[in-house]
Amino acid sequence: MTAGRVFVVGSGVAGLAAATTAAEAGRQVMLFEAAPRPGGRCRTFHDSALDADIDNGNHLLLSANTDALRYLQRIGATDTVEMLLPHIPFLDTETGARWIVDFSGGRVPWWVFKPSRRVPGTRLRDYWASRKISDATLGATVEARLAGTGALYERFWKPLSVSVLNTQPEEAAADLLVPVLRETVFKGGNACQPILARRGLGYSFAEPAVDYLARSGGQAALSRRVKGLERSGDMAISLSVDGESLPLLPEDRVVLAVPPQVAQSILPELDVPNDFRAILNVHFKLPPASSNVRILAMVGGVAEWIFVRNDIASVTVSAADTIIDAPAEKLAERLWPEVARALGLPETDLPPFTVIKEKRATIAQTPAQIAMRPGTRTSLGNVVLAGDWTDTGLPATIEGAVRSGHAAARAILKP
């Protein structure tokens, strides 16, 4: 049988991972994207208010994210990112205390046995009590498993959980945090090196992938919306693209790498997660050469992470549903004093800023919503799903998205 074409709907990281994997296998790939730019939540654009390139959202990769690294290698973008040492600096905004979580190189966390290297205020028994997360049962929350770990909970586990799951720990699924910990923290420093995009996420994860498709004989059709499909029995026989019918051959395959509600509009029989959580990102223009901070985790305030690239400080607030509807200027005014203190800058004048609100950034990663995640296969034999909201075994992260795209590609490439 002649190898069929692969149609990928959606150019987020999941769709791009599926498309480039299929192209690498020699398939003819057509990628459809409703937006004018590829990348989904990994877009980079030039912001006129800041006169700088900024990402629509911040994402932290770690050296343990093997699927993401394999994806970057495939599309020739490994030189667009840099890997830092496994040191995560922290700041308690309320008290002003600073410390660094410096992970050991090997699997044994020798650093927890030395009081000077522990998180301030924590005891050795707090780390020992943390082992309870490993046997989290279905339905258990992060708070239920880790709240008994003293200061370690407030100063490490809680901020880590919120940033990974984008859901407050009192409702977040503990069993979804476990695989992340097993692949990163529990493997030691070699798995916990932060990976940052040198220029922007879009220039690392999106633009090079589109270029790779073009070099491989594929095509990315931007500003083209797939609105539905026609079926015959258990097969899709055509796609509706901007009102026009695109016939599918029997050997063709389709990857739906779109948000859950869009996937359900195309395949109404799908059961998909239907509750979401917001992420707030605020980008501030800094004076030139005013900070040597690259990445900073924060507790005790509103800001959770600061990423500094060139003269832009990008602040992330995960699970931001309680503040996301506030006016942009109010949000910037609330966050700037925390950022200024963190970077050692004057708090008086609010610098130029841009606020980006993602009200449906990820699914709510609660036990109830996780149970609604569908697998890769659908009721149609030639249509598969990809996306960080599908049942990847990981939270809704870049690594989870890429892993879903790779799984979708494997499913359609099987003979």
C-alpha positions as CSV (number, residue, x, y, z in Angstrom):
1,M,0.0,0.0,0.0
2,T,1.2,3.5,-0.8
3,A,2.0,5.6,2.3
4,G,-0.8,8.1,2.7
5,R,-0.7,11.8,3.4
6,V,-0.8,13.1,6.9
7,F,-3.1,16.1,7.7
8,V,-2.3,17.8,11.1
9,V,-4.9,20.2,12.4
10,G,-3.3,22.7,14.8
11,S,0.2,24.0,15.0
12,G,0.8,24.0,18.8
13,V,3.8,22.1,20.0
14,A,1.7,18.8,20.0
15,G,0.7,19.3,16.3
16,L,4.2,20.3,15.3
17,A,5.7,17.3,17.0
18,A,3.3,15.0,15.2
19,A,3.9,16.7,11.9
20,T,7.7,16.7,12.0
21,T,7.7,13.1,13.1
22,A,5.6,12.1,10.2
23,A,7.7,14.1,7.8
24,E,10.9,12.5,9.2
25,A,9.3,9.1,8.4
26,G,8.9,10.3,4.8
27,R,5.2,11.1,4.8
28,Q,3.7,14.0,2.9
29,V,2.4,16.4,5.6
30,M,-0.1,19.2,5.4
31,L,-0.4,21.3,8.5
32,F,-3.5,23.5,9.0
33,E,-3.5,26.3,11.6
34,A,-6.4,28.8,12.2
35,A,-4.1,31.5,13.5
36,P,-1.7,33.5,11.4
37,R,1.3,32.3,13.4
38,P,2.4,28.8,14.5
39,G,3.2,27.7,18.0
40,G,0.0,27.9,20.0
41,R,1.0,28.8,23.5
42,C,4.7,28.8,22.4
43,R,4.6,31.9,20.2
44,T,7.1,34.7,20.1
45,F,6.1,38.1,18.7
46,H,7.5,41.6,18.6
47,D,5.7,43.8,21.1
48,S,5.6,47.5,20.1
49,A,5.0,48.8,23.6
50,L,8.2,47.2,24.8
51,D,10.0,47.3,21.5
52,A,11.1,43.7,22.1
53,D,10.4,40.1,21.2
54,I,8.3,38.5,24.0
55,D,6.7,35.1,24.4
56,N,2.9,34.8,24.9
57,G,3.7,32.6,27.9
58,N,6.7,31.4,29.9
59,H,7.5,27.7,30.0
60,L,10.3,26.0,31.9
61,L,11.9,23.0,30.4
62,L,14.3,20.7,32.3
63,S,17.1,18.4,31.1
64,A,14.8,15.4,31.9
65,N,12.4,16.5,29.2
66,T,13.6,13.9,26.7
67,D,10.8,14.2,24.2
68,A,11.1,17.9,23.9
69,L,14.9,17.6,23.5
70,R,14.4,15.0,20.8
71,Y,11.9,17.3,19.0
72,L,14.4,20.2,19.1
73,Q,17.1,17.9,17.7
74,R,14.8,16.8,14.9
75,I,14.0,20.3,13.7
76,G,17.6,21.5,14.1
77,A,16.9,23.9,17.0
78,T,19.1,22.6,19.8
79,D,21.4,25.7,19.4
80,T,18.5,28.0,20.1
81,V,18.2,27.0,23.7
82,E,20.7,26.9,26.6
83,M,21.0,24.5,29.5
84,L,21.8,26.0,32.9
85,L,23.2,24.4,36.0
86,P,20.8,22.6,38.3
87,H,20.4,25.5,40.6
88,I,17.0,27.1,41.2
89,P,17.2,30.5,43.1
90,F,14.3,31.3,45.3
91,L,13.0,34.5,47.0
92,D,10.4,34.8,49.7
93,T,8.8,38.1,48.8
94,E,7.3,38.5,52.2
95,T,10.4,38.0,54.3
96,G,13.1,38.9,51.8
97,A,14.9,35.5,52.4
98,R,16.8,34.1,49.5
99,W,18.1,30.6,48.9
100,I,19.2,28.3,46.1
101,V,17.9,24.8,45.7
102,D,21.1,23.1,44.4
103,F,20.3,19.6,43.3
104,S,22.9,16.9,43.7
105,G,24.4,15.5,40.5
106,G,23.4,11.9,41.2
107,R,20.2,10.2,42.2
108,V,20.9,10.3,46.0
109,P,19.9,13.8,47.3
110,W,22.9,14.3,49.5
111,W,22.1,18.0,49.7
112,V,19.2,17.5,52.0
113,F,21.6,16.2,54.7
114,K,23.4,19.5,54.9
115,P,21.4,22.2,56.7
116,S,23.1,25.0,54.8
117,R,21.8,23.6,51.5
118,R,18.3,22.8,52.6
119,V,15.3,25.2,52.0
120,P,15.4,27.6,54.9
121,G,13.3,26.5,57.9
122,T,13.1,22.9,56.8
123,R,14.1,19.8,58.7
124,L,15.5,16.5,57.5
125,R,12.2,14.8,58.5
126,D,10.3,17.2,56.2
127,Y,12.1,15.7,53.2
128,W,11.5,12.2,54.6
129,A,7.8,12.9,55.0
130,S,7.7,13.9,51.3
131,R,8.0,10.3,50.3
132,K,4.2,10.0,50.7
133,I,3.7,11.7,47.3
134,S,5.2,8.6,45.6
135,D,2.3,6.3,46.5
136,A,-0.5,8.9,45.8
137,T,-3.7,7.1,44.9
138,L,-6.3,8.1,42.4
139,G,-8.2,11.0,43.7
140,A,-5.7,12.2,46.2
141,T,-4.7,15.9,46.1
142,V,-1.2,17.4,46.3
143,E,-2.1,19.1,49.6
144,A,-3.4,15.9,51.1
145,R,-0.1,14.2,50.4
146,L,2.4,16.9,51.1
147,A,0.9,19.4,53.5
148,G,2.6,17.6,56.4
149,T,6.1,18.5,55.3
150,G,6.4,21.7,57.3
151,A,8.1,24.7,55.7
152,L,9.1,22.6,52.8
153,Y,5.5,22.5,51.6
154,E,5.1,26.3,51.5
155,R,8.6,27.0,50.2
156,F,9.1,24.3,47.7
157,W,6.3,21.7,47.1
158,K,3.4,24.2,46.8
159,P,5.1,26.6,44.3
160,L,6.5,23.6,42.4
161,S,3.1,22.0,42.2
162,V,1.3,25.1,41.1
163,S,3.7,25.9,38.4
164,V,3.7,22.3,37.1
165,L,-0.1,21.6,37.4
166,N,-1.5,25.1,37.0
167,T,-4.0,24.2,39.7
168,Q,-4.0,25.0,43.4
169,P,-2.6,22.1,45.5
170,E,-5.8,21.7,47.5
171,E,-7.5,20.4,44.3
172,A,-4.6,19.3,42.1
173,A,-4.2,15.6,41.3
174,A,-1.2,14.3,43.2
175,D,-0.9,11.2,40.9
176,L,-0.2,13.6,38.0
177,L,2.7,15.3,39.8
178,V,4.3,12.0,40.6
179,P,5.6,11.1,37.1
180,V,7.1,14.6,36.8
181,L,9.0,14.1,40.1
182,R,10.2,10.7,39.1
183,E,11.6,12.0,35.8
184,T,13.2,15.2,37.4
185,V,13.7,15.8,41.1
186,F,14.0,12.1,42.1
187,K,16.7,11.6,39.5
188,G,18.9,14.4,40.8
189,G,20.6,17.4,39.3
190,N,21.4,15.9,36.0
191,A,17.7,15.8,35.3
192,C,16.9,19.2,36.8
193,Q,18.9,21.6,34.6
194,P,16.7,24.5,33.4
195,I,16.5,24.9,29.7
196,L,15.8,28.4,28.4
197,A,15.1,29.7,24.9
198,R,17.9,32.2,23.9
199,R,15.6,34.4,21.7
200,G,12.1,33.1,22.4
201,L,10.0,30.0,22.5
202,G,8.6,30.6,19.0
203,Y,12.1,30.7,17.6
204,S,12.9,27.4,19.2
205,F,9.7,25.4,19.0
206,A,7.6,26.8,16.2
207,E,9.4,28.6,13.4
208,P,12.1,25.9,13.0
209,A,9.5,23.2,12.8
210,V,7.7,25.0,10.0
211,D,11.0,25.3,8.2
212,Y,11.7,21.6,8.8
213,L,8.3,20.7,7.2
214,A,9.1,22.9,4.2
215,R,12.5,21.2,3.8
216,S,10.9,17.8,4.0
217,G,8.3,18.6,1.3
218,G,5.5,19.4,3.6
219,Q,3.4,22.5,3.9
220,A,2.1,24.7,6.7
221,A,-1.2,26.4,5.8
222,L,-1.6,29.3,8.3
223,S,-4.9,31.2,8.7
224,R,-6.7,28.0,7.5
225,R,-9.4,26.7,9.8
226,V,-10.6,23.1,9.8
227,K,-14.2,23.3,10.8
228,G,-15.3,19.7,10.6
229,L,-15.1,16.4,8.8
230,E,-17.3,14.0,6.9
231,R,-17.4,10.4,7.8
232,S,-18.4,7.1,6.3
233,G,-18.7,4.3,8.8
234,D,-15.7,4.4,11.1
235,M,-13.5,6.5,8.7
236,A,-13.2,10.2,7.9
237,I,-13.6,10.7,4.2
238,S,-13.1,14.5,3.9
239,L,-12.1,17.6,5.9
240,S,-14.0,20.9,5.8
241,V,-11.3,23.6,5.5
242,D,-12.7,27.1,5.5
243,G,-16.0,25.8,4.0
244,E,-14.3,23.8,1.3
245,S,-14.2,20.0,1.2
246,L,-10.8,18.3,1.1
247,P,-11.3,14.6,0.2
248,L,-9.3,12.0,2.1
249,L,-7.9,8.9,0.5
250,P,-8.2,5.6,2.3
251,E,-4.5,5.6,3.2
252,D,-4.5,9.2,4.5
253,R,-4.4,10.0,8.2
254,V,-5.5,13.0,10.3
255,V,-4.1,14.3,13.6
256,L,-6.4,16.6,15.6
257,A,-4.0,18.7,17.7
258,V,-6.5,21.3,18.8
259,P,-7.9,22.4,22.1
260,P,-10.4,20.0,23.7
261,Q,-13.5,22.0,22.9
262,V,-12.5,22.3,19.2
263,A,-11.8,18.6,19.0
264,Q,-15.2,17.9,20.4
265,S,-16.8,20.3,17.9
266,I,-15.2,18.1,15.1
267,L,-15.9,14.8,16.9
268,P,-19.0,15.4,19.0
269,E,-18.9,11.9,20.5
270,L,-15.6,12.8,22.3
271,D,-15.7,13.2,26.1
272,V,-13.1,15.9,26.9
273,P,-12.1,17.9,30.0
274,N,-14.3,21.0,30.3
275,D,-12.8,22.9,33.2
276,F,-9.8,25.2,32.8
277,R,-7.3,27.3,34.7
278,A,-5.7,30.6,33.8
279,I,-2.1,31.8,33.5
280,L,-1.1,35.4,33.8
281,N,2.1,36.7,32.2
282,V,3.3,40.3,32.6
283,H,6.4,41.6,30.8
284,F,8.3,44.6,32.1
285,K,10.9,46.7,30.2
286,L,14.0,47.0,32.4
287,P,16.8,49.6,32.2
288,P,19.7,48.2,30.1
289,A,22.0,45.8,31.9
290,S,20.1,46.3,35.2
291,S,19.9,42.6,36.2
292,N,22.0,39.5,36.0
293,V,19.1,37.3,37.0
294,R,18.1,34.6,34.5
295,I,15.4,32.7,36.4
296,L,14.0,33.2,39.8
297,A,11.3,31.3,41.7
298,M,9.2,33.4,44.2
299,V,7.0,32.5,47.2
300,G,5.1,34.6,49.6
301,G,3.6,37.0,47.1
302,V,1.7,37.1,43.8
303,A,4.6,36.6,41.4
304,E,5.8,33.0,41.1
305,W,8.5,33.0,38.4
306,I,10.6,35.7,36.9
307,F,12.5,35.0,33.6
308,V,14.9,37.7,32.4
309,R,16.0,37.9,28.8
310,N,17.9,40.9,27.6
311,D,16.0,43.9,29.1
312,I,12.7,42.2,29.6
313,A,11.5,40.7,32.9
314,S,8.7,38.2,32.3
315,V,6.6,37.4,35.3
316,T,4.3,34.3,35.5
317,V,1.4,33.7,37.8
318,S,-0.1,30.2,37.5
319,A,-3.6,29.2,38.5
320,A,-4.4,32.9,38.3
321,D,-8.2,32.7,38.1
322,T,-8.8,34.9,41.1
323,I,-6.9,37.9,39.6
324,I,-7.0,37.3,35.9
325,D,-10.0,39.6,35.3
326,A,-8.4,42.7,37.0
327,P,-7.5,45.5,34.6
328,A,-4.0,45.2,33.0
329,E,-2.6,48.3,34.7
330,K,-3.8,47.2,38.1
331,L,-2.1,43.8,37.6
332,A,1.2,45.5,36.5
333,E,1.0,47.8,39.5
334,R,0.5,44.9,41.9
335,L,3.4,42.9,40.5
336,W,6.0,45.5,39.8
337,P,7.0,46.1,43.5
338,E,7.7,42.4,43.9
339,V,9.7,42.3,40.7
340,A,11.6,45.5,41.5
341,R,12.6,44.1,45.0
342,A,13.6,40.8,43.5
343,L,15.9,42.4,40.9
344,G,17.2,45.2,43.2
345,L,15.5,48.0,41.2
346,P,13.6,51.1,42.4
347,E,9.9,50.5,43.0
348,T,8.8,54.1,42.4
349,D,8.2,54.3,38.6
350,L,6.1,51.6,36.8
351,P,8.1,50.8,33.6
352,P,6.5,50.0,30.3
353,F,4.7,46.7,30.4
354,T,2.6,44.2,28.5
355,V,0.0,42.0,30.1
356,I,-1.0,38.7,28.5
357,K,-4.0,36.8,29.9
358,E,-4.5,33.1,29.1
359,K,-7.9,32.4,30.7
360,R,-8.0,28.8,29.4
361,A,-4.3,28.1,29.5
362,T,-4.6,24.5,30.6
363,I,-7.2,22.1,31.8
364,A,-7.9,22.1,35.5
365,Q,-5.6,19.2,36.6
366,T,-7.9,17.9,39.2
367,P,-8.7,14.2,39.7
368,A,-12.2,14.7,38.1
369,Q,-10.8,16.4,35.0
370,I,-7.8,14.1,34.6
371,A,-10.3,11.2,34.5
372,M,-11.8,12.8,31.4
373,R,-8.7,12.9,29.3
374,P,-9.1,10.8,26.2
375,G,-6.4,8.6,24.7
376,T,-4.7,9.0,21.3
377,R,-7.2,6.8,19.3
378,T,-10.7,8.0,18.4
379,S,-13.8,6.3,17.1
380,L,-12.5,6.9,13.6
381,G,-9.8,4.6,12.3
382,N,-7.9,7.3,10.5
383,V,-8.1,10.1,13.0
384,V,-6.0,10.4,16.2
385,L,-5.7,13.1,18.9
386,A,-2.7,15.1,20.2
387,G,-2.5,17.8,22.8
388,D,-1.3,18.3,26.4
389,W,-5.0,17.8,27.5
390,T,-5.0,14.2,26.3
391,D,-4.0,11.2,28.4
392,T,-0.2,11.6,28.2
393,G,0.5,10.5,31.7
394,L,2.0,13.9,32.3
395,P,0.6,17.3,33.2
396,A,-0.2,19.9,30.5
397,T,3.4,21.0,29.9
398,I,5.6,21.4,26.8
399,E,7.0,17.9,27.5
400,G,3.4,16.5,27.8
401,A,2.4,18.2,24.5
402,V,5.4,17.0,22.6
403,R,5.0,13.5,24.0
404,S,1.3,13.5,22.8
405,G,2.4,14.5,19.3
406,H,5.0,11.7,19.2
407,A,2.3,9.2,20.4
408,A,-0.1,10.4,17.7
409,A,2.6,10.0,15.0
410,R,3.4,6.5,16.2
411,A,-0.2,5.6,16.0
412,I,-0.7,6.8,12.4
413,L,2.7,5.4,11.2
414,K,2.1,1.9,12.2
415,P,1.7,-0.4,9.2
